[in-house]
């Protein structure tokens, strides 16, 4: 029962230690994960996405903003306005002017459409006359109706084999403000698309441009977005709010994943730059770190528990040994024997085999202590017990009964055999010098022997051995005496 209680208590202690360590490791790891996740999210919103948007804007300045400035310069150029007002004489002069603009600023194309003549001029001369009946020319007639001075339009360039081109169309007015036509430059869409694709690959972000109506104007088709931004999951319901506020950060879910959106308004282009980050992709690294940390925490917990179990087992064994063993002699103490005697009697009842008790006393031990001191006395007791244990079997029990008295229980041993063993032990002790510091010191013992009788308590058996020991000491000591077999005679 005590062993079971001890094991149960140890198991509960180890279980509690496991729970505390696991809870501590997991709580620390999870707290670190959530703090890191929030830090990454805050960094994405406050730094990464705005920085990306700024970098993209810087990258496209030379491709979009600069052409706007070039178109504005052309629209306000005195040569161009004077040339129209003089009746558009000398088309070669205008062609040379448009060619110089194209080459100087690295534009894909440069053009001028005259309102008086509807002629479409390029660096190669007159391309054609624009007509309201030609779908390709609809852009020009829309320009006349717009209040804005310029627009950015994506269309095919008939002067360059219908290549998809971004045109910066700028109105030209005379010195009195009268409408003279449209001039500007064009650049290929591929140049801007390359910037978008490059940034998407490098930063794992979705990047696209949106016009004031909420329609995509520049984007990577592989993103799977609908041209009408309002039809897209997540961002769709937020489009009107975003366009009204023009810039800021938003968050929404797409197929269960949280997306963070940074929007910047580009006034030169009159477009919105959308930079979208899938938070799950950003957190993939720290999630992997979380799993690794949890695995390490589990391994450390298991290692600590294993070491703790070993240490607790070792300390427990040591404590049990101290609790059941006499420190000086190494024999069992009386408390341990009180537990073991119940097992002895239970075993006897299952299988009756003779049991004998030897009660031993070191002769004249008080005189040894008084003459030589307690340190020598302790050496004598330790030496005597060493000889006693050496002469016993593994099944026999040796107990320090008190002071200089010792109890030996011989299992499966009848009285005659017990008397023989007792005499042998007495003789060995007498012939041995037990103290190296005092080789002249001779030590003897007296022994009383009794045999257990069925139905009695073991205390009664020891009592008869004690009576026999008294007779041995009264008879001159250094002898073995057996119990009185006929106490009533």
C-alpha positions in Angstrom: 0.0 0.0 0.0 2.9 2.4 0.9 4.7 1.5 -2.3 1.6 2.0 -4.3 1.0 5.4 -2.6 4.6 6.4 -3.2 4.4 5.5 -6.9 1.0 7.2 -7.3 2.4 10.3 -5.6 5.5 10.3 -7.8 3.3 9.9 -10.9 1.1 12.8 -9.9 4.2 14.9 -9.3 5.7 14.1 -12.7 2.3 14.7 -14.4 2.0 18.0 -12.7 5.5 18.9 -13.6 4.8 17.9 -17.2 1.7 20.0 -17.3 3.4 23.0 -15.9 6.4 22.7 -18.2 4.2 22.1 -21.2 1.9 25.0 -20.3 4.9 27.3 -19.7 6.7 26.4 -23.0 3.5 26.5 -25.1 2.3 29.7 -23.5 5.7 31.4 -24.1 5.9 30.0 -27.7 2.3 31.0 -28.5 2.7 34.4 -26.9 5.9 35.0 -29.0 4.0 33.9 -32.1 1.1 36.2 -31.5 3.4 39.1 -30.7 5.5 38.4 -33.8 2.3 38.1 -35.9 1.0 41.4 -34.6 4.4 43.0 -35.1 4.6 41.7 -38.7 1.0 42.9 -39.4 1.8 46.4 -38.0 5.0 46.5 -40.0 3.2 45.5 -43.2 0.5 48.2 -42.6 2.8 51.0 -41.4 6.0 50.4 -43.3 6.2 47.6 -45.9 3.2 48.3 -48.0 3.6 52.1 -48.0 7.3 51.7 -48.8 6.4 49.3 -51.6 3.9 51.7 -53.0 6.5 54.5 -52.8 9.1 52.4 -54.6 6.6 51.5 -57.3 5.6 55.1 -57.7 9.3 56.0 -58.0 9.8 53.3 -60.6 6.9 54.3 -62.8 7.6 58.0 -62.6 10.0 57.8 -65.5 7.3 55.8 -67.4 4.1 57.7 -66.6 4.6 60.9 -64.6 7.5 62.1 -66.7 5.5 61.6 -70.0 2.7 63.7 -68.5 5.2 66.5 -67.9 6.5 66.0 -71.5 2.9 66.2 -72.9 2.2 69.3 -70.8 5.4 70.9 -72.2 4.3 70.1 -75.8 0.8 71.5 -75.2 2.3 74.8 -74.1 5.0 74.9 -76.6 4.9 78.2 -78.6 6.1 76.6 -81.8 3.3 74.1 -81.8 0.6 76.6 -81.1 2.0 79.1 -83.7 2.3 76.4 -86.2 -1.4 75.5 -85.9 -2.5 79.2 -85.9 -0.4 79.8 -89.2 -2.6 77.2 -90.9 -0.5 74.0 -90.3 1.9 74.9 -93.1 5.0 72.8 -93.4 4.0 69.4 -92.0 7.7 68.3 -92.2 8.5 70.9 -89.5 6.0 69.4 -87.2 7.2 65.8 -88.0 10.7 66.8 -87.2 9.5 68.5 -83.9 7.6 65.3 -82.9 10.6 63.1 -83.8 12.9 65.2 -81.6 10.5 65.0 -78.7 10.3 61.2 -79.0 14.0 60.8 -79.2 14.9 63.3 -76.5 12.5 61.9 -73.9 12.7 58.2 -75.0 8.9 58.0 -75.7 7.5 55.1 -77.7 5.6 57.6 -79.9 4.7 61.3 -80.1 1.7 62.8 -81.9 -0.5 65.9 -82.5 -4.2 65.9 -83.7 -5.3 69.2 -85.0 -8.8 70.4 -84.3 -9.0 72.7 -87.3 -8.0 70.0 -89.9 -8.5 66.8 -87.9 -5.1 65.7 -89.2 -3.3 63.1 -87.0 0.4 64.0 -87.1 3.3 61.7 -86.0 7.1 61.8 -86.3 6.6 60.2 -89.7 4.2 62.8 -91.0 0.4 62.7 -91.4 -1.0 59.3 -90.3 -4.6 60.0 -91.1 -7.6 62.2 -90.6 -9.6 61.4 -87.4 -13.3 60.8 -87.8 -16.2 60.5 -85.4 -17.2 57.4 -87.3 -14.0 55.6 -86.7 -14.0 53.7 -83.3 -10.2 54.2 -83.1 -10.7 57.9 -83.0 -13.4 58.0 -80.3 -10.8 59.0 -77.8 -10.1 62.3 -79.5 -13.7 63.4 -79.7 -14.2 62.5 -76.0 -11.3 64.7 -75.2 -13.0 67.8 -76.5 -15.9 67.2 -74.1 -13.8 66.6 -71.0 -13.1 69.4 -68.5 -9.7 67.9 -67.6 -6.6 69.2 -69.5 -5.2 65.7 -70.0 -6.1 62.0 -69.7 -4.2 58.8 -69.7 -5.6 56.3 -72.1 -4.6 52.7 -72.9 -5.2 51.9 -76.6 -3.6 50.5 -79.7 -1.2 52.7 -81.6 -2.0 52.6 -85.3 1.3 54.3 -86.0 3.2 51.4 -84.5 1.5 48.2 -85.7 -1.4 48.5 -83.2 0.9 47.9 -80.2 -0.9 48.3 -76.9 0.2 51.7 -75.7 -0.4 54.1 -72.8 -1.2 57.5 -74.3 -0.9 60.8 -72.4 -3.3 63.0 -74.2 -3.0 66.7 -73.5 -5.2 69.5 -74.8 -3.6 72.3 -76.8 -5.1 75.8 -76.5 -4.1 79.0 -78.1 -3.1 82.1 -76.2 -6.7 83.1 -75.8 -7.7 79.7 -74.5 -9.4 78.4 -77.7 -9.1 74.6 -78.3 -6.6 73.7 -81.0 -6.3 69.9 -80.6 -4.5 67.2 -78.6 -0.8 66.4 -78.4 1.2 64.0 -76.3 3.4 60.9 -76.1 2.8 57.2 -75.8 4.7 54.4 -74.1 4.2 50.7 -74.2 2.2 49.0 -71.6 4.8 46.3 -71.3 7.2 48.7 -69.6 4.8 49.3 -66.7 3.6 45.8 -66.6 7.2 44.6 -66.1 7.5 46.9 -63.1 4.3 45.4 -61.7 5.3 41.8 -62.3 8.8 42.4 -60.9 7.4 43.8 -57.7 4.8 41.1 -57.3 7.5 38.5 -57.6 10.0 40.1 -55.3 7.6 41.1 -52.6 4.9 38.4 -53.0 2.3 41.2 -53.3 -0.6 41.9 -55.7 -0.2 45.2 -57.4 -2.6 47.0 -59.8 -3.9 50.4 -60.9 -7.5 51.5 -60.7 -9.2 54.4 -62.3 -11.7 56.7 -60.5 -14.6 54.6 -61.7 -13.3 51.5 -60.0 -12.0 49.7 -63.1 -8.6 48.0 -63.4 -6.4 49.8 -65.9 -3.0 48.2 -65.3 -2.7 44.8 -63.7 -1.3 41.3 -64.0 -3.9 39.0 -65.6 -2.5 36.1 -63.6 -3.9 37.6 -60.4 -7.3 36.5 -61.5 -9.0 39.8 -60.8 -12.1 41.0 -62.5 -11.7 44.3 -64.4 -14.6 45.7 -62.4 -13.0 45.8 -59.0 -16.4 45.8 -57.3 -17.0 42.2 -58.4 -13.9 40.8 -56.6 -14.2 39.0 -53.3 -13.0 40.9 -50.3 -12.1 44.2 -51.8 -15.3 44.6 -53.8 -17.6 45.9 -51.0 -14.9 48.4 -50.0 -14.2 50.0 -53.4 -16.5 53.0 -53.0 -15.1 53.8 -49.6 -11.5 53.4 -50.8 -12.1 55.7 -53.9 -13.7 58.3 -51.7 -10.9 58.3 -49.1 -8.3 58.0 -51.9 -5.6 56.6 -49.6 -5.2 54.4 -46.5 -5.1 50.8 -45.3 -7.8 48.2 -45.3 -8.2 44.5 -44.4 -10.5 41.9 -45.7 -10.8 38.1 -46.2 -10.4 36.3 -49.4 -11.1 32.5 -49.3 -10.4 32.5 -45.5 -7.1 34.4 -45.8 -6.6 37.8 -44.4 -5.5 40.4 -46.9 -4.0 43.8 -46.1 -4.4 46.6 -48.7 -2.5 49.8 -49.1 -4.0 52.4 -51.4 -2.2 55.5 -52.7 -3.7 58.1 -55.0 -1.4 59.3 -57.8 -2.7 62.8 -58.7 -0.5 63.1 -61.8 -2.0 60.0 -63.3 -5.5 60.3 -61.7 -5.2 56.6 -60.8 -5.1 54.6 -57.6 -2.2 52.4 -56.8 -3.4 49.2 -55.0 -0.7 47.1 -53.1 -2.3 44.0 -51.6 -0.5 41.6 -49.2 -1.7 38.1 -48.3 -1.0 38.0 -44.6 -0.8 34.2 -44.5 2.2 34.3 -46.9 3.9 36.8 -44.7 3.3 34.7 -41.6 4.5 31.4 -43.2 8.0 31.9 -41.9 6.9 32.5 -38.2 4.4 29.7 -38.4 7.2 27.4 -39.4 9.2 28.8 -36.5 6.2 28.2 -34.2 6.0 24.6 -35.2 9.8 24.2 -34.7 9.6 25.9 -31.3 6.7 23.8 -30.3 8.6 20.7 -31.3 11.7 21.8 -29.4 9.5 22.7 -26.4 8.0 19.2 -26.5 11.5 17.6 -26.7 12.8 19.7 -23.9 9.8 18.9 -21.8 10.2 15.2 -22.3 13.9 15.5 -21.5 13.3 17.4 -18.4 10.6 15.0 -17.3 12.9 12.0 -17.9 15.7 13.7 -15.9 13.3 14.7 -13.2 11.9 11.1 -13.1 15.4 9.7 -12.7 16.4 12.3 -10.1 13.1 11.9 -8.2 13.5 8.1 -8.3 17.1 8.4 -7.1 16.2 10.8 -4.3 13.2 8.7 -3.4 15.3 5.6 -3.2 17.8 7.5 -1.0 15.0 8.8 1.2 13.4 5.4 1.5 16.8 4.0 2.4 17.4 6.6 5.0 13.9 6.0 6.4 14.3 2.2 6.6 18.1 1.9 7.2 20.2 2.6 10.3 22.8 5.2 9.1 25.7 3.9 11.2 25.4 0.2 10.7 23.6 -0.1 7.4 21.1 -2.5 9.0 17.3 -2.2 8.9 15.8 0.0 11.6 12.9 -1.0 13.8 10.4 1.0 11.8 11.3 -0.9 8.6 11.1 -4.2 10.5 7.7 -3.4 11.8 6.5 -3.3 8.2 8.4 -6.4 7.1 7.3 -8.6 9.9 3.7 -8.5 8.7 5.0 -9.8 5.3 7.0 -12.5 7.1 4.0 -13.8 9.0 1.8 -13.6 5.9 4.3 -15.7 4.0 4.5 -18.1 7.0 0.7 -18.5 6.8 0.8 -19.3 3.1 3.7 -21.7 3.5 4.7 -22.6 7.0 8.4 -22.7 7.2 10.5 -22.3 10.4 11.5 -18.8 11.5 14.1 -18.1 14.1 15.0 -14.9 15.9 18.5 -14.1 17.1 18.7 -11.2 19.6 22.4 -10.0 19.9 24.0 -7.7 22.4 27.6 -6.3 22.3 29.2 -7.2 25.6 30.3 -4.4 27.9 29.6 -1.8 25.2 29.1 1.0 27.8 32.6 0.4 29.1 34.0 0.7 25.6 32.2 4.0 25.1 33.3 5.3 28.5 37.0 4.2 28.0 37.6 4.9 24.3 34.9 7.4 23.4 31.8 7.3 21.2 33.8 7.5 18.0 35.6 4.2 18.8 32.3 2.8 19.9 30.6 3.6 16.6 33.5 1.9 14.8 33.0 -1.2 16.9 29.3 -1.3 16.2 29.9 -0.8 12.4 32.6 -3.6 12.4 30.4 -6.0 14.4 27.5 -5.4 12.0 29.7 -5.9 9.0 30.7 -9.4 10.3 27.1 -10.2 11.1 25.9 -9.3 7.6 28.8 -11.3 6.0 27.6 -14.4 7.8 24.0 -14.2 6.7 22.0 -15.3 3.6 20.2 -12.9 1.3 16.8 -14.0 2.7 17.8 -13.3 6.3 17.0 -10.0 7.9 19.3 -8.0 10.1 17.9 -5.1 12.2 19.5 -2.6 14.6 17.1 -3.2 17.5 18.5 -0.4 19.7 21.8 0.9 21.0 24.2 -2.1 20.9 21.4 -4.7 20.4 20.7 -6.3 17.0 17.9 -8.6 15.8 18.5 -11.3 13.1 15.6 -13.2 11.6 16.5 -16.4 9.8 13.9 -17.6 7.3 13.4 -21.3 6.6 15.7 -22.1 9.5 14.9 -24.4 12.4 16.1 -23.9 16.0 19.0 -26.3 15.7 20.3 -24.6 12.6 19.8 -21.2 14.1 21.9 -22.2 17.1 24.7 -23.3 14.8 24.6 -20.0 12.9 24.5 -18.0 16.1 27.5 -19.8 17.4 29.4 -19.2 14.2 28.6 -15.5 14.3 29.7 -15.3 18.0 33.0 -17.0 17.1 33.7 -14.8 14.1 33.0 -11.6 16.1 35.3 -12.7 18.9 38.1 -13.5 16.6 37.9 -10.2 14.6 39.5 -6.9 15.6 36.9 -4.3 14.7 38.8 -1.1 15.3 42.0 -0.3 13.4 42.8 2.5 15.8 42.6 0.2 18.8 43.9 -3.3 17.7 44.1 -4.4 21.3 40.4 -3.9 21.8 38.6 -7.3 21.9 34.9 -7.4 21.3 32.4 -10.2 22.1 28.7 -10.7 21.7 26.0 -12.6 23.5 23.1 -14.1 21.6 19.6 -15.3 22.6 17.8 -17.6 20.1 14.1 -18.5 19.8 11.8 -20.1 17.1 8.5 -18.7 16.0 5.4 -20.7 17.1 2.3 -20.7 14.9 -0.5 -18.5 16.1 1.7 -16.2 18.2 2.8 -12.6 17.4 6.4 -12.1 16.4 6.8 -9.8 19.5 6.3 -13.0 21.6 9.0 -14.8 19.6 11.4 -11.8 20.2 10.4 -11.8 23.8 11.6 -15.3 24.3 14.9 -14.5 22.4 15.3 -11.6 24.8 14.8 -13.9 27.8 17.5 -16.2 26.4 19.8 -13.2 25.8 19.4 -12.2 29.5 20.4 -15.7 30.5 23.5 -15.5 28.2 24.6 -12.2 29.8 23.9 -13.5 33.3 25.9 -16.6 32.5 29.1 -14.7 31.8 28.5 -13.2 28.3 30.2 -14.3 25.0 27.8 -17.2 24.7 24.7 -18.4 22.8 21.6 -19.4 24.7 18.3 -20.8 23.3 14.8 -20.1 24.6 13.4 -22.2 27.4 11.6 -25.0 25.6 9.7 -26.0 28.8 8.8 -22.8 30.6 6.2 -24.4 32.8 8.4 -27.3 34.0 
